[in-house]
């Protein structure tokens, strides 16, 4: 069998990608699961809130721990999306239809799907309430409610999306508008934004900028495009090694980056964006645009903000090494809704799922959690239609790389991994509770095995 390292760095990467596409199509035919036909109960040994990547992954793992009939997921959405691919959808490199599947098809077989929205958490009484008026109690609670998009905190949105030339890769409703705006671009300012809040996949706001620049080059419009990245941050990326590589790309491609600039208003009828200078509060600048990509402000889901499980900022308050709640020992958190001091990405969720599985299994045996989460996360920084810088790092913003080569360089193989391998792993391994991130591969490569 060819090692993954050879596949990721060898000349047969294109053939490998084609094989993955075929494999995904074949396996997807077997993806549908059957659910228990039993009526929903009012008590479960493990109750999972949220049917996103963290919720489904943990439900699959808990099914193996306590049995499917003792696990339930509370999730209102009919469709489940692999959101990391939306960067490529917004750039016309992938179809939106490929990113979603029916929620029923990803719920682990036998696990109860409670199709409702959580409206109240009562950890002191070990129960939650749903919008259907139902009270559900639990022995162990896993909170995986994701992150909330707050477009309405920008004046003029979300109604501004009814106008052309504006899009956002962060919503299923607006990601295709990004591609339309890119195609319709003639000349002028192409503006990309980063808000003054935590966001999921913090690299995504600039990935679409690089892809747009590549598209303008390909279509002969680059000389007519003034590409601007207005970010509320003070740096292009939080890890120095990758920030240095990105700065080189920014200079080579003549991209304009303005720091400490926060989008506060969109005047879509006039194609104007208003930014506040965070270093000089109250000072604003109006910039006209021919294309605008908006990364919305984000926050913890409203139901968590006022919950006893939240910290002062509204995020689920968990121990950063074990993911166990700091106050309620039978409550756990995973993914974007937590206050873990690392980037909010699907790769982070994958790594967290393995740690949390082990944490809960030991607590169920009245033992102390031993395995510790080091903050691992990954951000495949797409810099073109066939290039990716694979950023991997820990809590200390130190590189924690998987492959035995310099991952700060743009590579075709890493693009193929982003576009083809990772979706395959997501649908067929992570959501089934079998992928806990690349820690094992990292050990293999670094030990020279």
N, C-alpha and C positions, 0 to 999 in steps of 0.2 A: 504493500500500500504506500502511495506517495505521501510523505509527511506534509502537514499543512504549511510548514515554513517554505517548502519547495514550491507548493502551489501558489503561495502568496508572493513569491519572488522569481519564479521561473518564467520561461517564454511561452508556456502553454496556458497562461491566465485567461486568454480570450475563449479558448475551448472549454476551460473549466467553468467560466461564466455561463456559456451556452448550456452546459450540462446541468448546472444549477437551475436554470430557468425551466428546463424540461422536467427535472426532478420535482420542482415546486408544483408544476402543473399536475404531475401524476399523484403526488402525495396529497394535494388539496382535494382530490376526489375521495380520499379516505378520511378527510378532516372532520366530517360531520359526526357529532356525538349525540347519543340519545340521552335524554334526561329522565330522572325518576318521575313516574306518573303519580306518585303519592302526593297527597295534599300537603301544602307547606305547613310545617310545625311552628310552634311559638318559642321553641328553645333549641339551641344547637350547641354542641361542644365548641365548635369554632365558627364564628360569624365573621365574614369578610365584608367590609364596606368598600365598594368600588369594583367595577369590572374592567378596569384598565389593565395595563401590563403587570403592575404589581399585584393587583387583586386576583387576576386569573392565575398567575404563576404560583402564588401562595395557596390558593384553593387547591390546585393540583398537588402541591406538596403535602398539604394537610389531609387531603383525601387518603394519601398513602400512610399517614400517621394514625388517623382515627377512623377511617372509613368514610365513604362518600355520603352515606345517610346522616352523618353527624356534622356535615359542613354545608354552609349556605353562603351565597353571594347576594348582596343587595345592590342592584344596578338598574337604573331606569332605561338606559339606551338600547335601542334595537340593533345597532351596529357597533362593531369594535374596529378601531382603526390602528394601523401601524403608522404612527405620525411622523417618525423620522424620515420617511420617504417623501413627505410633502415638500421638502426643499427641492427635490428633483421634479416633482409635479409642477411646482410654480415656475420652473425653468423649461418646461416642455419635454423633459427627459424621461418621465414616467407618466402613466395614466392614473388619474385619481381612483378609478375603479379597482386598480390593483392594490390599493391601500386598505380596503375595508372588507370585512366579512360579517355575516350575521352573528350577533352576540351568542345566540343559541349554539352556534357551531364551535365556539371556543370555551364554553362552560364545560369543565371536566364532567364526564359522564357520571350520572348518579348524584352529582352535587346539585342541591336545590338552588334554582335561580329565582330570587324574589324580585320581581320587576317593579321596583318602587324607588322612591327617593328618600334618603334619610333626612329627617327634619329636626331630630333632637338626639343627643347622646347623653345618657345618664350612667356614667361609669360607677357611681356610688351604689347603684342598684343593679349593675350588670345588665343593662338593657338599652335598646334604642327604639325610637319611634319613627314610623315612615309616614309619607304623605297620604297613604291609604288609611291611616288611623290605626295601624297595627303596631302592637308592642312586641318586640322580639328580644328574648333574653339569651344570654350566652355564658359559657365558662371562660372562653378566651376570645378576645376581639382583636382583629387585624384591620387597621385603618389604612386604606389605600385610595383615598378620594381625589388624588391628583391636584391640579392647580386650576385656578379660575382665571379666565380671560376677562379683562375689564376694559373693553373697547370704549364703553360709555364714559370713562374717565378722561377721554380726549374729546374736547368740544368738537361737535360736528360728526362724531361717530356714534354708533355704527351706520347711521343713515347715509354717510358720505360714500359708502361702498355701492350705492345705487348709481353713482356717477362712474364714468370710465376713467382709465389711467391710474387707478388706485387698487391695490390688492394687499393681501396678507397671507403668508404661508402657514399661519398658526390656526386657521379655522377651515373646516371642510367646506364652509359656505363661501369663502373668499380666496382660497388657494388658486383656483382656476382663473380668478380675476387678475392675479399676478401675471400669469402666462399671457393673458389677453393684453394687458398693459405693456408687456415686454414686446409682443408682436406688433402692437400699434404704435410703438415709439417712433417718432420722426426726428426731432432734434430738441435739445434743451437739457434741463436738469433731470437726472434720474436720482432720486433721493431714497436712502435706506435708513431706518431709524432703530434705536435701541432705547427702551424706556428706563425710567428711574425707579425700577422695582426688581425684585428677583424674577427670573424668567426660566422657562424650561428650554433646554438646549441653547445655552448662551452663545454658541457659535453660529446658530442658524441666521440671525439677523445680518451677518456679514457674508455668509455663504451665498445667499441669493445675489449679493452685490458682485461677487466674483463671477458667478454664472452669467449674470446680465452683461457684464463686461465682455465675457467670452462670446455671448450671443451677438452683441453689437459688432464685435470683430468679424464674426462669421458672416454677418449680413451686410457688412460694409457701412454700418452706421456709427462706428466708434468715434470717428473724427467729429461727429455732430453731437456727441453725448458728453455732458459734464457730470461725472459720477461722484456723488457725495454720500458719505456715511456720517450721519450725525448721531453720536452716541452719548448717553448720559454718563458713561464711565470715564475714567481718566487714563485708560490704557486700552489697547486693541485686544489684548487677551491676558488672562491672569497668570499664565505660566510663561516665564521669561524665554525659555527655549523656543516655544512655538510663537510667541509674540515677535521675536527677532525675525523668524522666517516670514511671518505675515507682513512685517514692516518692509521687508525686501520686495515682496510681491506688490504691495501698495505703491512703492516708489517706481518699480519697473512698469507698472500699468497706469501710472499717472492718475491715481485715485485720490480724492480729497477726503480726509478724515478730520472731523471737528469734534473735539472732546467737550464733555460737560454741557452738551446741548440736549434738551429734553423736549420732545414733541408735546405740545399742550392743546393745539387746535388744528383742525383740517377744514379749509374752506373749499370743499370739493367742487362747488359750482364755478369757482374762480381759479381752480388749480393752484391753491396756495397752502403752504404748510407754515405753522407758527411754532417757533422754538423759544424756550426760555433758557437763558444762560445760568446754569446752576451755581457758577462762581459769583454771579451778580444777580441774586433773586429779584424778579420784577423786570429785568432787562430782557426784551424779546426781539426776535428777528423774523421777518416774513420772507419766505423763499418760494418763488413760483416753481412749479414742476411740470414736466411732461410725463413723468412716471413717478409714483410714490409707493414704496413698500413699507407698511406699518407693522412694527412689532408692538403689540398692545401691552399696557401695564398689566401685571398679573398679581394675584394674591391668593391666600389660602381660601378654600371654599367657605362661603358665608356660614354654613352650618357649624364649621369648626371654630370660627373666630370668637364666638361667645360660649364655646364648650369648655367644660372643666379640663379637657385633655390638652388644651392649647396653651402655648406660652404667651407672653405679653404681645407678641407680634401676630398671633393667630395661628401659628403652625403647631402641628402635633409635637409635643415636647418629649423626645426620646433620647435615651443614652446613645451617644454617637458610635459606640463600639458594639453594642448588643442589639440596638433598635427596640429595646424594651422601654415602656413608658417610665418616666422618672417618678411618678406618684402612684400609678395603678399598675401593679406587677402582672396582671393578666391582660393588659392592653399593650399592643405593639403598633408600630407605624412603619410604612415603607414608601419610598418614592417621593414625588414632588410635594406632597402635603406635609412632610416632616420638616423639622428645623435642623436636619443634618447639614453641617457646614461644608457641603460639596456641591458640585454642579448637578442640576436636575436633568438627568438624561436617562434614556432607556437602558444604556449600558450600566449606569449606576444601579438601577433597579435590579438588573440581572445579578450583579455582584451582591447586592443587599439581600436578595431572595435566598441565596445559599446560606448566608450568615443567619438570617432570621429563622430559617427552617431549623438550623441547629440550635439556636437560642431557645425556641419554643419546645423542641423535643427534650431538652435538658430540664427546662422548667416543669414540663409535664411529669418528669421523674423526680421532681423536688431537688434538682441539682443546680449548681451555679453555672451560668453561661460561661463558656471558655473561649470559643472562637470569636475573634474581634474583627470588625469591619475597619479597614484602613482608609476609607474614603474614596476607594477606587472609582473613577468614572472615565468615560471615553467620549471624545468629541471628534468624529471624522470631519475635518474642515475641508469641505468641497471647494476647490479653488478653480475648477473648470469642468468641462463636460467629460474629461477623462483623467482628472488629477485630484488626489486627496492627500492632505497632511493628517496623519492619524495621531491626534493628541490623546495621550493617556496619562493620568496623574492621580495623586492622592490628596489627603486632607491638607498637606503642607504645600500644595501647588508644586510638588516635585514630580518630574516625569516617572511614570511607572509603566514602562513600555513592554509590550509582549514579544515583538519580533527582534531578531538579532541584526538589525540595521537601523540607521538613523531615521526615525519616523518624522522628523521635522522637515524632511524633503518631500516634495510633491511626487506622488507615484501613481501609475496606472493601476498597479495591483491593488492598492488601497482603495481606489475608486471602485474597482470590481467587487471588493469585499463589502463596501458601503452599499452599492447598488443591488448586489445579487446574493452574496453570502449571508449578510446580516438579516435581511427579510426571511430567508430560508430558515436560519437558526431561530428567529423570533417565532414564526408560526409553528414550527415543527419540533422545537426543543424547549425554548424558554417558556412558552405558554403551557407546556405540558409538565413544567417543573423539572426539566432535566438540564438546564443551562444556567450556571451560576457565575458567568463571566469567564474571562480567559486566564484565571489564576493558575490553573493546572498547566496550560500551554506555556505560560511565562516561566514556570519552574523548569519545564522540559527544555526550553530553548536556552535558558540561562545556565543550566547545569551541563549543557552540551550533549544531552542525551539524544 
